[in-house]
Amino acid sequence: MTAYKKTYDILYRIYNKHRRNYKENSYDSKQMCLMWSTADPPDEIEGTEPFDDIEKTFDISINDDDALDLYDMRLEEATMRIIEMQQNK
């Protein structure tokens, strides 16, 4: 299994865990933003449970700029960014 595939599969599990908390996010578009309520989005996303899970699982730190970028990505893009963050730590 490639690093990309392994990272994607783990991220997809985290994504589904949080996406399922919001009825309005039942459509699986693979957009990272679906890990938070789309009906009532949070004012701040850094330090929220989805990012805490990602940081802990992948042993990375997500600052405010990274959080905003990841929030707007699809899972495929976020997977590549997480791998990059792991390599640059």
Rosetta constraint file for C-alpha pairs under 8 A:
AtomPair CA 1 CA 5 HARMONIC 6.31 0.50
AtomPair CA 1 CA 6 HARMONIC 6.40 0.50
AtomPair CA 2 CA 6 HARMONIC 6.17 0.50
AtomPair CA 3 CA 7 HARMONIC 5.97 0.50
AtomPair CA 3 CA 83 HARMONIC 7.94 0.50
AtomPair CA 4 CA 8 HARMONIC 5.93 0.50
AtomPair CA 4 CA 79 HARMONIC 6.83 0.50
AtomPair CA 4 CA 80 HARMONIC 7.13 0.50
AtomPair CA 4 CA 83 HARMONIC 7.48 0.50
AtomPair CA 5 CA 9 HARMONIC 6.05 0.50
AtomPair CA 6 CA 10 HARMONIC 6.32 0.50
AtomPair CA 7 CA 11 HARMONIC 6.05 0.50
AtomPair CA 7 CA 79 HARMONIC 6.22 0.50
AtomPair CA 7 CA 83 HARMONIC 7.49 0.50
AtomPair CA 8 CA 12 HARMONIC 5.93 0.50
AtomPair CA 8 CA 75 HARMONIC 7.22 0.50
AtomPair CA 8 CA 76 HARMONIC 7.07 0.50
AtomPair CA 8 CA 79 HARMONIC 5.51 0.50
AtomPair CA 9 CA 13 HARMONIC 6.39 0.50
AtomPair CA 10 CA 14 HARMONIC 6.48 0.50
AtomPair CA 11 CA 15 HARMONIC 6.01 0.50
AtomPair CA 11 CA 54 HARMONIC 7.37 0.50
AtomPair CA 11 CA 75 HARMONIC 7.51 0.50
AtomPair CA 11 CA 79 HARMONIC 7.18 0.50
AtomPair CA 12 CA 16 HARMONIC 6.09 0.50
AtomPair CA 12 CA 75 HARMONIC 7.27 0.50
AtomPair CA 13 CA 17 HARMONIC 6.15 0.50
AtomPair CA 14 CA 18 HARMONIC 6.47 0.50
AtomPair CA 14 CA 50 HARMONIC 7.27 0.50
AtomPair CA 14 CA 53 HARMONIC 7.22 0.50
AtomPair CA 14 CA 54 HARMONIC 7.35 0.50
AtomPair CA 15 CA 19 HARMONIC 5.86 0.50
AtomPair CA 15 CA 32 HARMONIC 7.02 0.50
AtomPair CA 15 CA 34 HARMONIC 7.70 0.50
AtomPair CA 15 CA 35 HARMONIC 5.84 0.50
AtomPair CA 15 CA 50 HARMONIC 7.64 0.50
AtomPair CA 16 CA 20 HARMONIC 5.93 0.50
AtomPair CA 16 CA 35 HARMONIC 7.55 0.50
AtomPair CA 17 CA 21 HARMONIC 7.30 0.50
AtomPair CA 18 CA 22 HARMONIC 7.78 0.50
AtomPair CA 18 CA 34 HARMONIC 7.84 0.50
AtomPair CA 18 CA 35 HARMONIC 4.79 0.50
AtomPair CA 18 CA 36 HARMONIC 7.07 0.50
AtomPair CA 18 CA 50 HARMONIC 6.54 0.50
AtomPair CA 19 CA 25 HARMONIC 6.05 0.50
AtomPair CA 19 CA 26 HARMONIC 7.37 0.50
AtomPair CA 19 CA 34 HARMONIC 5.40 0.50
AtomPair CA 19 CA 35 HARMONIC 4.37 0.50
AtomPair CA 19 CA 36 HARMONIC 6.73 0.50
AtomPair CA 20 CA 25 HARMONIC 7.01 0.50
AtomPair CA 20 CA 26 HARMONIC 6.81 0.50
AtomPair CA 20 CA 35 HARMONIC 7.96 0.50
AtomPair CA 21 CA 35 HARMONIC 7.99 0.50
AtomPair CA 22 CA 26 HARMONIC 7.28 0.50
AtomPair CA 22 CA 36 HARMONIC 7.39 0.50
AtomPair CA 22 CA 37 HARMONIC 5.88 0.50
AtomPair CA 24 CA 37 HARMONIC 7.47 0.50
AtomPair CA 24 CA 38 HARMONIC 6.96 0.50
AtomPair CA 24 CA 39 HARMONIC 6.97 0.50
AtomPair CA 25 CA 34 HARMONIC 5.88 0.50
AtomPair CA 25 CA 37 HARMONIC 7.37 0.50
AtomPair CA 25 CA 38 HARMONIC 7.08 0.50
AtomPair CA 30 CA 34 HARMONIC 7.71 0.50
AtomPair CA 30 CA 74 HARMONIC 5.63 0.50
AtomPair CA 30 CA 75 HARMONIC 5.56 0.50
AtomPair CA 31 CA 71 HARMONIC 7.93 0.50
AtomPair CA 31 CA 72 HARMONIC 7.28 0.50
AtomPair CA 31 CA 73 HARMONIC 6.13 0.50
AtomPair CA 31 CA 74 HARMONIC 4.38 0.50
AtomPair CA 31 CA 75 HARMONIC 6.11 0.50
AtomPair CA 32 CA 70 HARMONIC 6.78 0.50
AtomPair CA 32 CA 71 HARMONIC 5.26 0.50
AtomPair CA 32 CA 72 HARMONIC 6.46 0.50
AtomPair CA 32 CA 73 HARMONIC 5.77 0.50
AtomPair CA 32 CA 74 HARMONIC 5.65 0.50
AtomPair CA 32 CA 75 HARMONIC 6.08 0.50
AtomPair CA 32 CA 78 HARMONIC 7.75 0.50
AtomPair CA 33 CA 38 HARMONIC 7.50 0.50
AtomPair CA 33 CA 71 HARMONIC 4.96 0.50
AtomPair CA 33 CA 72 HARMONIC 6.23 0.50
AtomPair CA 33 CA 73 HARMONIC 7.64 0.50
AtomPair CA 34 CA 38 HARMONIC 6.63 0.50
AtomPair CA 35 CA 50 HARMONIC 6.57 0.50
AtomPair CA 36 CA 41 HARMONIC 6.36 0.50
AtomPair CA 36 CA 42 HARMONIC 7.30 0.50
AtomPair CA 36 CA 50 HARMONIC 7.96 0.50
AtomPair CA 37 CA 41 HARMONIC 5.06 0.50
AtomPair CA 37 CA 42 HARMONIC 7.40 0.50
AtomPair CA 44 CA 48 HARMONIC 7.93 0.50
AtomPair CA 45 CA 51 HARMONIC 7.78 0.50
AtomPair CA 45 CA 64 HARMONIC 7.87 0.50
AtomPair CA 45 CA 67 HARMONIC 6.64 0.50
AtomPair CA 45 CA 68 HARMONIC 7.50 0.50
AtomPair CA 46 CA 51 HARMONIC 6.77 0.50
AtomPair CA 46 CA 62 HARMONIC 7.30 0.50
AtomPair CA 46 CA 63 HARMONIC 6.72 0.50
AtomPair CA 46 CA 64 HARMONIC 5.53 0.50
AtomPair CA 46 CA 67 HARMONIC 5.65 0.50
AtomPair CA 46 CA 68 HARMONIC 7.93 0.50
AtomPair CA 47 CA 51 HARMONIC 6.13 0.50
AtomPair CA 47 CA 52 HARMONIC 6.00 0.50
AtomPair CA 48 CA 52 HARMONIC 6.05 0.50
AtomPair CA 49 CA 53 HARMONIC 6.08 0.50
AtomPair CA 50 CA 54 HARMONIC 6.36 0.50
AtomPair CA 51 CA 55 HARMONIC 5.99 0.50
AtomPair CA 51 CA 62 HARMONIC 7.32 0.50
AtomPair CA 51 CA 67 HARMONIC 7.60 0.50
AtomPair CA 52 CA 56 HARMONIC 6.09 0.50
AtomPair CA 53 CA 57 HARMONIC 5.94 0.50
AtomPair CA 54 CA 58 HARMONIC 5.93 0.50
AtomPair CA 54 CA 59 HARMONIC 7.88 0.50
AtomPair CA 54 CA 60 HARMONIC 7.74 0.50
AtomPair CA 55 CA 59 HARMONIC 5.35 0.50
AtomPair CA 55 CA 60 HARMONIC 4.82 0.50
AtomPair CA 55 CA 61 HARMONIC 5.65 0.50
AtomPair CA 55 CA 62 HARMONIC 6.70 0.50
AtomPair CA 56 CA 60 HARMONIC 7.00 0.50
AtomPair CA 58 CA 82 HARMONIC 7.67 0.50
AtomPair CA 58 CA 86 HARMONIC 7.35 0.50
AtomPair CA 59 CA 86 HARMONIC 7.35 0.50
AtomPair CA 60 CA 82 HARMONIC 7.91 0.50
AtomPair CA 60 CA 85 HARMONIC 6.70 0.50
AtomPair CA 60 CA 86 HARMONIC 6.17 0.50
AtomPair CA 60 CA 89 HARMONIC 7.33 0.50
AtomPair CA 62 CA 66 HARMONIC 5.58 0.50
AtomPair CA 62 CA 67 HARMONIC 6.00 0.50
AtomPair CA 63 CA 67 HARMONIC 6.05 0.50
AtomPair CA 64 CA 68 HARMONIC 6.27 0.50
AtomPair CA 65 CA 69 HARMONIC 6.25 0.50
AtomPair CA 66 CA 70 HARMONIC 5.99 0.50
AtomPair CA 67 CA 71 HARMONIC 5.93 0.50
AtomPair CA 68 CA 72 HARMONIC 6.61 0.50
AtomPair CA 69 CA 73 HARMONIC 6.62 0.50
AtomPair CA 70 CA 78 HARMONIC 5.81 0.50
AtomPair CA 70 CA 81 HARMONIC 7.93 0.50
AtomPair CA 73 CA 77 HARMONIC 5.86 0.50
AtomPair CA 73 CA 78 HARMONIC 5.86 0.50
AtomPair CA 74 CA 78 HARMONIC 6.20 0.50
AtomPair CA 75 CA 79 HARMONIC 5.94 0.50
AtomPair CA 76 CA 80 HARMONIC 6.63 0.50
AtomPair CA 77 CA 81 HARMONIC 6.32 0.50
AtomPair CA 78 CA 82 HARMONIC 6.05 0.50
AtomPair CA 79 CA 83 HARMONIC 6.30 0.50
AtomPair CA 80 CA 84 HARMONIC 6.20 0.50
AtomPair CA 81 CA 85 HARMONIC 6.11 0.50
AtomPair CA 82 CA 86 HARMONIC 6.19 0.50
AtomPair CA 83 CA 87 HARMONIC 6.30 0.50
AtomPair CA 84 CA 88 HARMONIC 6.22 0.50
AtomPair CA 85 CA 89 HARMONIC 6.24 0.50
